Amino acid sequence: MTTPSTGYALGELDKESRMGGMGEETHAREVRLIDITDFARRKAEIAEQIWAASVEIGFFQVAGHGIPQQDIDAAFARAEQLFALPREVKAQWPLARNAGWEHKAQIRPSTQTPDQKESYQVTRPRMAGLWPTEAELPGFQAATLAFERQCWEVAMQLLSCFAYKLGFDDGFFTRAHAPGVPSYQSTLRMLHYFAVDPALKDELGLWRAGAHTDFDCLTLLFQRAGQGGLQVLPGKEMDTQQWTPVEPVPGVITCNIGDMLTRWSDDQLPSNFHRVRNPLPHEYQGPRYSLAFFAQANEDAVIEGPGRKYPPITGAEYLRQRISANFSNKY
């Protein structure tokens, strides 16, 4: 029996520490939009499209995913309601082990400055004492869990495409991300990037989210029209820092490969850098909201690629190392 490693040297952190520069914006590279309508019948075709986009760019977008726009709009409305609560109310739910509320607590290795945002993270088994009451936000908990489940279902469809291409069985990643058990650690994250202070709008050292890779398997991101700023950096452009913008499109989910899946694929699937820049002086200066679902392997899942390029490591240990590098004393 192979013993999962607890001492994996996380090389992505070294790369991330070198990614704090401004770089340049380019529209030369396309983030592909893939329609996954009629998924069961078209799975092989969809898998080929997703694999090609992921190998070449590490990012893709999906339409036809089955989450109604009204449900997405409602999830954004709930996020706004939550973040509008007084700070002393939100402080009742402090972030710990990827669950709860934080305010400017995330300091990226790339920037060494706090992201200009607050977030609220929902990780199902870790939410005791971290939900708003019915008096504070009626129906919030039930509706948020329902939306989290919708995101999980889409993520498992997409991950089954990677299982197919990697030679794993169809349910491989679904088992590794099984909900309803204490080891589940996938996370729904509500994000509120602050409106720009007019006195700081020309400050180059501030980032809504500094350059980083995600440390999950797969991220699903929902953006709001008119609230842009997301930029991605395919690996081939890393040395010259040519950043490609990903504009918000209603009903479209932006997806990216995370470090867990890079390792699970023996480096076939790249987890590429992305960031959220502050708006330029001529752009919308108001708040930006987004919703992210992070499909993160369960604590007891063992991450090991088909070619066994790296020693196995558990989901718990992998996530502990990454969170500790981004949040002080939050895991």
Phi and psi in degrees as a GROMACS rama.xvg file:
@    title "Ramachandran Plot"
@    xaxis  label "Phi"
@    yaxis  label "Psi"
@TYPE xy
-83.0551  134.664  THR-2
-93.0474  123.227  THR-3
-59.4652  140.37  PRO-4
-74.4225  145.595  SER-5
-118.355  9.4821  THR-6
-126.509  31.7453  GLY-7
-64.7276  126.289  TYR-8
-77.9883  113.731  ALA-9
-83.0218  88.3539  LEU-10
-63.0522  -23.5784  GLY-11
-63.3812  -27.8317  GLU-12
-67.5177  -35.8407  LEU-13
-65.2443  -43.0461  ASP-14
-61.6217  -43.5242  LYS-15
-61.9439  -34.9902  GLU-16
-65.6689  -15.2579  SER-17
-101.75  12.2482  ARG-18
-111.412  28.5189  MET-19
-90.9341  -1.91401  GLY-20
-74.9654  167.543  GLY-21
-72.9911  -41.4779  MET-22
65.5083  -161.195  GLY-23
-132.545  151.571  GLU-24
-94.5197  135.795  GLU-25
-135.377  148.763  THR-26
-111.187  18.3453  HIS-27
-76.4054  -19.8433  ALA-28
-112.817  137.886  ARG-29
-97.9959  132.587  GLU-30
-91.6901  111.926  VAL-31
-73.2885  142.776  ARG-32
-102.168  122.907  LEU-33
-119.08  125.727  ILE-34
-87.6185  120.26  ASP-35
-106.59  21.2207  ILE-36
-56.5291  144.408  THR-37
58.2197  49.4901  ASP-38
-58.2997  -47.0968  PHE-39
-58.8719  -42.5427  ALA-40
-74.2227  -34.0156  ARG-41
-102.51  14.3567  ARG-42
-55.4115  -45.7689  LYS-43
-61.0505  -42.7268  ALA-44
-64.3815  -45.7633  GLU-45
-63.0789  -40.8998  ILE-46
-59.7809  -40.8653  ALA-47
-64.5359  -41.0844  GLU-48
-66.4982  -43.8031  GLN-49
-66.6542  -42.1723  ILE-50
-61.437  -45.6765  TRP-51
-61.7571  -44.6992  ALA-52
-64.7675  -38.7319  ALA-53
-70.6146  -42.9887  SER-54
-64.5966  -38.8158  VAL-55
-85.0507  -32.7866  GLU-56
-125.97  -33.3943  ILE-57
86.0545  -5.81374  GLY-58
-130.975  149.362  PHE-59
-158.539  166.011  PHE-60
-121.091  149.655  GLN-61
-125.236  139.443  VAL-62
-119.264  167.105  ALA-63
69.3667  27.5769  GLY-64
-82.6604  -14.0755  HIS-65
93.8612  -4.65023  GLY-66
-86.8557  115.351  ILE-67
-60.5747  144.887  PRO-68
-59.4998  -32.7161  GLN-69
-65.7959  -31.247  GLN-70
-71.8949  -37.0381  ASP-71
-66.4208  -45.1895  ILE-72
-60.4464  -40.052  ASP-73
-65.8445  -36.8314  ALA-74
-65.9384  -40.1516  ALA-75
-63.6735  -40.8763  PHE-76
-62.1948  -40.1922  ALA-77
-63.7576  -39.3247  ARG-78
-62.5157  -44.0236  ALA-79
-60.5169  -42.6788  GLU-80
-62.6872  -41.7803  GLN-81
-64.1096  -48.3596  LEU-82
-71.373  -18.0151  PHE-83
-78.465  -11.0967  ALA-84
-65.1498  153.108  LEU-85
-58.2666  148.613  PRO-86
-58.1797  -38.2007  ARG-87
-66.4607  -25.4892  GLU-88
-73.4308  -48.5908  VAL-89
-63.3809  -30.0685  LYS-90
-65.7347  -12.4265  ALA-91
-68.205  -16.5954  GLN-92
-120.188  62.4369  TRP-93
-67.8852  142.047  PRO-94
-62.2528  129.818  LEU-95
-154.521  130.86  ALA-96
50.902  48.1609  ARG-97
67.6032  28.0716  ASN-98
-143.448  135.72  ALA-99
111.762  -168.18  GLY-100
-107.099  139.277  TRP-101
-135.762  155.772  GLU-102
-133.427  111.399  HIS-103
51.3268  37.1015  LYS-104
-95.686  -13.8532  ALA-105
-93.6019  116.137  GLN-106
-113.22  112.054  ILE-107
-76.5844  141.028  ARG-108
-57.6647  -24.3803  PRO-109
-74.3985  -28.9749  SER-110
-117.962  -27.1045  THR-111
60.6238  20.267  GLN-112
-128.705  151.918  THR-113
-65.8714  138.123  PRO-114
-59.1423  141.791  ASP-115
-85.7806  71.0176  GLN-116
-160.633  170.392  LYS-117
-129.037  158.191  GLU-118
-148.054  159.14  SER-119
-130.639  124.219  TYR-120
-115.557  133.484  GLN-121
-113.198  110.415  VAL-122
-121.619  109.035  THR-123
-45.3858  -51.6354  ARG-124
-74.0395  -7.02564  PRO-125
-113.107  18.8484  ARG-126
-96.3678  6.27577  MET-127
-58.499  123.409  ALA-128
77.6258  5.39816  GLY-129
-112.45  4.45981  LEU-130
-94.193  142.973  TRP-131
-61.2829  146.089  PRO-132
-73.8892  166.763  THR-133
-63.2381  -30.2661  GLU-134
-69.5376  -35.6528  ALA-135
-76.891  -47.2432  GLU-136
-143.566  90.3072  LEU-137
-57.4679  130.763  PRO-138
75.5788  1.25416  GLY-139
-61.5832  -48.0148  PHE-140
-62.7461  -49.8444  GLN-141
-63.4304  -43.9504  ALA-142
-68.244  -37.8192  ALA-143
-67.1223  -41.1896  THR-144
-65.3986  -35.92  LEU-145
-64.8354  -41.2146  ALA-146
-68.3769  -39.5101  PHE-147
-58.1699  -40.0038  GLU-148
-65.7177  -39.4294  ARG-149
-60.5589  -43.1239  GLN-150
-63.461  -43.2445  CYS-151
-58.3609  -43.3539  TRP-152
-62.9329  -42.0796  GLU-153
-65.0404  -43.7634  VAL-154
-59.8485  -39.5154  ALA-155
-69.0716  -35.3093  MET-156
-59.206  -49.0132  GLN-157
-65.2399  -41.4973  LEU-158
-66.1653  -28.7062  LEU-159
-65.7128  -26.6722  SER-160
-66.2297  -40.0784  CYS-161
-69.82  -36.4274  PHE-162
-59.4623  -43.4671  ALA-163
-59.3494  -45.9699  TYR-164
-73.672  -27.8145  LYS-165
-88.1613  -6.03242  LEU-166
86.5393  12.2842  GLY-167
-85.0769  162.819  PHE-168
-72.7247  164.557  ASP-169
-58.588  -36.6971  ASP-170
-95.4163  11.9114  GLY-171
-56.0667  -53.7942  PHE-172
-76.3612  -26.051  PHE-173
-64.2648  -41.8658  THR-174
-64.5625  -38.8126  ARG-175
-69.6723  -17.8385  ALA-176
-119.896  28.6746  HIS-177
-60.7929  126.196  ALA-178
-82.4645  173.84  PRO-179
78.7171  10.3879  GLY-180
-126.593  154.312  VAL-181
-60.9037  -23.3751  PRO-182
-84.4573  -2.52049  SER-183
-63.5834  132.228  TYR-184
-139.907  21.5978  GLN-185
-69.142  150.602  SER-186
-135.477  134.38  THR-187
-98.8973  126.239  LEU-188
-121.443  123.894  ARG-189
-93.6932  132.41  MET-190
-124.639  137.334  LEU-191
-128.343  107.095  HIS-192
-89.7751  133.26  TYR-193
-72.8717  148.684  PHE-194
-58.138  147.815  ALA-195
-76.9215  127.655  VAL-196
-66.1303  123.278  ASP-197
-52.6331  -30.5704  PRO-198
-72.0722  -16.3009  ALA-199
-114.773  7.75963  LEU-200
-66.417  -19.5938  LYS-201
-100.511  7.48353  ASP-202
-77.6953  117.015  GLU-203
-82.7683  -17.4134  LEU-204
-83.4995  -1.86023  GLY-205
-101.531  140.432  LEU-206
-131.505  138.407  TRP-207
-64.8674  -39.6237  ARG-208
-149.938  116.252  ALA-209
-65.7213  162.143  GLY-210
-57.4955  133.373  ALA-211
-161.965  162.924  HIS-212
-105.523  155.48  THR-213
-84.1086  150.905  ASP-214
-106.359  19.6151  PHE-215
-97.7486  -164.723  ASP-216
-86.364  -50.9404  CYS-217
-147.232  134.52  LEU-218
-108.55  134.806  THR-219
-111.323  123.077  LEU-220
-121.081  130.413  LEU-221
-107.701  127.989  PHE-222
-117.014  159.523  GLN-223
-103.535  137.52  ARG-224
-56.0869  137.331  ALA-225
84.6986  -3.56505  GLY-226
-121.014  71.36  GLN-227
-87.538  -159.716  GLY-228
121.205  -16.8749  GLY-229
-69.7249  131.643  LEU-230
-131.911  143.776  GLN-231
-120.913  154.047  VAL-232
-129.792  91.7297  LEU-233
-57.2126  148.252  PRO-234
-54.5218  -34.4938  GLY-235
-66.0417  -21.156  LYS-236
-99.0753  7.54676  GLU-237
-61.3138  -44.7445  MET-238
-66.0156  -35.7737  ASP-239
-95.8414  -6.38048  THR-240
51.7193  63.1271  GLN-241
-97.703  103.125  GLN-242
-93.5954  132.334  TRP-243
-103.878  123.98  THR-244
-73.2398  146.452  PRO-245
-119.415  99.6358  VAL-246
-75.8208  144.885  GLU-247
-65.7964  135.714  PRO-248
-131.688  121.799  VAL-249
-55.9773  136.276  PRO-250
81.5876  -4.74107  GLY-251
-104.345  135.964  VAL-252
-102.731  126.98  ILE-253
-88.9149  129.629  THR-254
-121.556  145.408  CYS-255
-144.021  150.302  ASN-256
-72.3329  138.222  ILE-257
-104.913  170.137  GLY-258
-60.0421  -34.0322  ASP-259
-58.6074  -45.0249  MET-260
-73.3249  -31.6293  LEU-261
-57.6332  -47.6299  THR-262
-65.8671  -41.7927  ARG-263
-65.6214  -25.1566  TRP-264
-96.0679  10.0101  SER-265
56.2807  39.7125  ASP-266
73.4409  13.5664  ASP-267
-72.6947  -31.7518  GLN-268
-107.524  116.344  LEU-269
-82.7598  136.916  PRO-270
-96.5854  103.928  SER-271
-98.5824  159.643  ASN-272
-72.7409  147.388  PHE-273
-149.781  164.554  HIS-274
-158.087  167.036  ARG-275
-121.161  109.374  VAL-276
-80.6244  156.829  ARG-277
-66.5646  148.277  ASN-278
-64.0442  146.876  PRO-279
-70.8064  160.072  LEU-280
-54.1165  -30.6178  PRO-281
-89.4366  -1.42892  HIS-282
-98.0424  169.315  GLU-283
-52.507  126.743  TYR-284
-104.323  1.72631  GLN-285
-78.433  -174.214  GLY-286
-67.1644  154.273  PRO-287
-122.329  132.418  ARG-288
-117.683  141.809  TYR-289
-145.883  164.141  SER-290
-128.021  129.144  LEU-291
-127.519  135.22  ALA-292
-112.375  123.381  PHE-293
-106.151  109.708  PHE-294
-79.8917  101.819  ALA-295
-115.304  126.043  GLN-296
-55.3772  144.095  ALA-297
-56.9231  158.226  ASN-298
-56.012  -37.7315  GLU-299
-92.8113  0.160063  ASP-300
-69.5038  141.404  ALA-301
-104.039  121.636  VAL-302
-91.8506  112.345  ILE-303
-153.408  126.433  GLU-304
-74.4897  164.866  GLY-305
-62.4325  -29.5604  PRO-306
-95.9689  1.36871  GLY-307
52.7721  46.1775  ARG-308
-65.6625  -35.3296  LYS-309
-118.396  155.549  TYR-310
-65.6519  150.591  PRO-311
-66.2261  151.158  PRO-312
-145.045  143.467  ILE-313
-77.3719  156.05  THR-314
-59.2807  -36.9201  GLY-315
-63.3385  -47.9325  ALA-316
-69.4381  -38.8205  GLU-317
-61.3054  -48.1638  TYR-318
-68.4344  -36.0756  LEU-319
-59.9183  -44.0618  ARG-320
-63.2138  -42.9219  GLN-321
-71.3608  -43.2671  ARG-322
-65.7628  -38.5035  ILE-323
-61.3079  -28.5974  SER-324
-79.1993  -17.5465  ALA-325
-110.247  -30.2593  ASN-326
-124.828  124.917  PHE-327
-74.6114  119.912  SER-328
58.0533  35.8621  ASN-329
-112.552  9.50994  LYS-330
